[in-house]
């Protein structure tokens, strides 16, 4: 599972980019799902998507055309998807009989991890090539984030310094995860209506619970999450149909609206374009929000 991506420490600092006063929609791509949930960039020209079926679809961003379709090995709907820098698709299968994290290589699906007594949820690939996987226990009483190198567990993040759970335990909790450029682990805890951020060692840094006043005066309802070259954290606000941008210390910066319709998943390409998976109208919207 190692990728060729360099760690943030090994990379030069990115150029400073300012937020646009008015984010711009660049293009939209219709994916054909009943409900669209996730989007992840394979490159600056291609995106993988997944929704309410077992098929994951690869699209050309510029042409909007379908390039490839892959069905999950079990026939279940994937819970989350991610892509290694080498271009391999990774997905989690949380079904009772599966409990796996899988990788697609040359259109063949390989099982990387099979869990016992836990079910996988969100997944991301870190800058070092490790896997971060969120999961909850079969008894629905525990939730944690586990770091893997290949199939080997390296670390898990479950409790704060006082021994209290970092994340809510709920069967319906989404628990999407991403890594920030400063190596913080950022988790959407939808049950708690919060973005929970811990450092590389798993120590709690902050919880972000939304900004007041909310655009549509509805409760903050975070779902998809991603980060950019500026260490901004971006998360979907499902009820308000906006994207929140906060800095690496949890300070609110601005909203992205751009006529979003029931947004769910997020990803960022190498030039900081934002891709938003819109659940009900099944379209991915590409948005420019940095100068």
C-alpha positions in Angstrom: 0.0 0.0 0.0 3.0 2.3 0.0 2.7 5.2 -2.4 5.3 7.4 -4.1 3.9 10.5 -2.4 6.5 12.4 -0.3 5.8 13.3 3.3 5.0 17.0 4.0 8.4 17.4 5.8 10.2 16.4 2.6 8.3 18.7 0.4 9.0 22.4 0.0 6.4 24.8 1.4 3.5 25.4 -1.0 3.0 28.9 -2.4 0.5 30.9 -0.3 -2.9 31.0 -2.0 -5.7 33.4 -1.0 -9.4 32.5 -0.8 -11.5 33.8 -3.6 -14.2 36.3 -2.6 -16.6 34.4 -4.9 -15.8 30.7 -5.6 -16.5 29.6 -9.2 -18.1 26.5 -10.6 -15.8 25.1 -13.3 -17.8 22.1 -14.5 -20.3 19.4 -13.4 -20.3 15.7 -14.1 -23.5 13.5 -14.0 -22.7 10.1 -12.5 -26.0 8.3 -13.0 -26.4 7.0 -9.4 -29.7 7.0 -7.6 -27.8 8.7 -4.8 -24.2 9.9 -5.1 -22.0 9.8 -2.0 -18.3 9.9 -2.7 -15.7 11.3 -5.0 -12.0 11.0 -5.0 -9.4 12.2 -7.5 -7.4 9.6 -9.4 -5.5 12.5 -11.1 -6.3 16.0 -12.2 -8.1 14.5 -15.2 -10.0 11.7 -13.6 -12.3 11.0 -10.6 -13.6 7.9 -9.0 -17.1 8.0 -7.6 -19.4 5.8 -5.6 -23.1 5.8 -4.6 -26.0 3.6 -3.6 -24.9 0.6 -5.6 -22.0 -1.8 -5.8 -20.4 -0.2 -8.9 -17.6 2.4 -8.5 -17.2 4.6 -11.6 -14.2 6.4 -13.1 -15.0 9.6 -15.0 -13.0 12.0 -17.2 -13.3 15.4 -15.6 -13.0 17.4 -18.8 -15.2 15.2 -21.0 -17.6 14.1 -18.3 -17.5 10.6 -19.8 -17.5 7.3 -18.1 -14.1 5.6 -18.5 -14.4 2.5 -16.3 -16.7 0.7 -13.9 -15.6 -1.7 -11.1 -18.0 -3.7 -8.9 -17.1 -4.5 -5.4 -16.1 -8.1 -4.8 -18.9 -8.8 -2.4 -21.6 -7.0 -4.4 -22.1 -4.6 -1.4 -22.2 -0.9 -1.7 -18.8 0.5 -0.7 -18.8 2.7 2.4 -15.9 4.9 1.4 -13.3 5.2 -1.4 -9.8 6.6 -1.7 -6.9 6.5 -4.3 -3.2 6.0 -3.8 -0.9 8.3 -5.7 0.0 5.4 -8.0 -3.7 5.5 -9.0 -5.0 2.4 -7.3 -8.6 2.5 -6.0 -9.2 1.6 -2.3 -12.6 0.9 -0.8 -14.1 -0.2 2.5 -16.8 -2.9 2.7 -18.6 -2.8 6.0 -21.1 -5.6 5.5 -21.4 -8.2 8.3 -19.8 -10.9 6.2 -17.1 -8.7 4.6 -15.5 -6.2 7.0 -12.7 -5.6 4.6 -10.5 -3.0 3.1 -9.7 -3.7 -0.5 -7.5 -2.4 -3.3 -8.2 -2.5 -7.0 -5.1 -3.3 -9.1 -5.3 -3.8 -12.9 -9.1 -4.2 -12.4 -8.5 -7.1 -10.0 -9.7 -6.7 -6.4 -7.3 -7.7 -3.6 -8.3 -7.9 0.1 -5.8 -5.9 2.2 -7.4 -6.1 5.6 -10.2 -8.2 7.1 -11.4 -7.1 10.5 -12.6 -9.2 13.4 -15.3 -7.8 15.8 -15.1 -4.4 14.0 -16.6 -2.9 10.9 -14.7 -0.4 8.7 -16.1 3.0 7.7 -14.0 5.8 6.3 -10.6 5.5 4.7 -7.8 7.7 3.4 -4.2 7.4 2.2 -1.7 9.4 4.3 1.2 11.4 2.9 3.6 8.5 4.0 1.4 5.9 2.2 -0.2 4.5 5.4 -3.9 3.8 5.6 -6.2 5.6 8.1 -9.4 3.6 8.6 -12.3 4.5 10.9 -14.3 1.7 12.4 -16.9 0.8 15.0 -17.2 -2.4 17.2 -19.8 -5.1 16.7 -21.4 -4.2 20.0 -21.8 -0.6 18.8 -20.1 0.7 21.9 -16.6 1.6 20.6 -15.2 3.7 17.7 -11.6 4.3 16.7 -9.2 5.3 13.9 -6.5 2.8 13.1 -3.3 3.5 11.1 -2.1 0.6 8.9 1.1 0.1 7.0 -0.1 -2.4 4.4 -2.1 -4.8 6.6 0.0 -4.2 9.7 -1.6 -2.1 12.5 0.7 0.7 13.6 -1.5 2.9 15.8 -5.0 3.5 16.9 -6.7 6.6 18.2 -9.7 6.0 20.4 -9.5 7.9 23.7 -8.4 11.3 24.9 -6.0 12.0 27.8 -8.8 11.6 30.3 -9.8 8.2 28.9 -13.0 9.5 27.3 -13.9 8.4 23.8 -12.7 10.8 21.1 -15.6 9.8 18.7 -19.2 8.9 19.1 -20.3 5.3 19.1 -23.3 4.8 16.8 -24.2 2.3 14.1 -25.2 5.2 11.8 -22.2 7.4 12.4 -20.3 8.2 9.2 -16.8 8.8 10.5 -15.0 10.0 7.3 -11.3 10.7 7.7 -8.5 12.7 6.1 -5.0 13.7 6.9 -4.0 17.4 6.9 -0.7 18.7 5.6 0.6 19.2 9.1 -0.1 15.4 9.7 -3.2 16.0 11.9 -5.9 13.4 11.6 -9.3 15.0 10.8 -12.5 13.0 11.4 -16.1 13.8 10.7 -18.1 12.6 13.7 -21.6 13.1 12.3 -23.3 11.7 15.4 -21.7 14.4 17.5 -22.1 17.0 14.7 -18.4 17.8 14.9 -15.1 17.6 13.1 -12.6 16.0 15.5 -8.9 16.8 14.9 -6.1 15.0 16.6 -2.4 15.3 16.0 -0.1 12.6 14.5 0.2 11.0 17.9 -3.5 10.8 18.4 -3.8 13.6 21.0 -6.9 15.8 20.7 -6.3 19.2 19.3 -9.8 20.6 18.8 -13.4 19.9 17.9 -15.2 22.1 15.3 -18.9 22.3 15.8 -20.0 24.8 13.1 -20.3 28.5 12.7 -23.0 30.8 13.8 -25.2 32.0 12.2 -25.6 29.1 9.9 -26.5 29.9 6.3 -29.9 28.4 6.5 -30.3 28.4 10.3 -30.2 24.7 10.4 -28.0 22.5 12.7 -24.4 21.8 11.5 -24.4 18.4 9.9 -20.9 17.5 8.7 -20.3 14.7 6.2 -17.5 14.7 3.6 -14.1 16.1 4.5 -10.9 17.0 2.8 -7.8 19.2 3.1 -5.8 21.4 0.7 -2.2 22.6 0.2 -2.8 25.5 2.7 -3.7 23.1 5.5 -7.3 24.3 5.3 -9.9 21.7 6.4 -13.0 21.6 4.2 -16.2 19.8 5.3 -19.7 19.5 3.9 -22.6 20.9 5.9 -25.4 18.6 4.6 -28.4 20.4 6.0 -27.3 23.9 5.1 -25.9 22.8 1.7 -22.6 24.6 2.1 -19.0 23.7 2.5 -17.2 25.1 5.6 -13.5 26.1 5.3 -11.6 26.2 8.6 -7.9 26.7 9.2 -5.6 24.0 10.7 -6.4 25.3 14.2 -10.2 25.1 13.8 -10.9 28.8 13.1 -13.8 29.4 10.7 -12.7 31.1 7.5 -15.6 31.1 5.1 -18.4 29.2 3.3 -18.6 27.8 -0.2 -22.1 27.8 -1.6 -22.0 27.7 -5.4 -25.6 26.4 -5.6 -24.8 23.0 -4.0 -27.6 20.5 -3.9 -27.5 18.0 -1.0 -23.7 17.8 -0.9 -22.0 14.7 0.6 -18.5 13.7 -0.4 -15.4 16.0 -1.0 -12.0 15.8 -2.5 -9.2 18.1 -3.7 -6.9 17.7 -6.7 -3.2 18.6 -6.9 -4.0 22.3 -7.8 -6.6 22.8 -5.1 -9.7 22.5 -7.1 -12.6 21.2 -5.0 -14.9 18.4 -6.1 -18.2 18.0 -4.4 -20.4 14.9 -4.7 -24.1 16.0 -4.7 -26.2 13.3 -3.3 -29.7 13.8 -4.8 -28.9 15.2 -8.2 -26.0 12.7 -8.6 -23.6 15.3 -10.0 -20.0 16.1 -9.1 -19.3 19.8 -9.1 -15.8 21.1 -9.6 -15.2 24.4 -7.8 -12.3 26.9 -7.9 -12.1 28.6 -4.5 -8.4 29.7 -4.2 -6.6 32.3 -6.2 
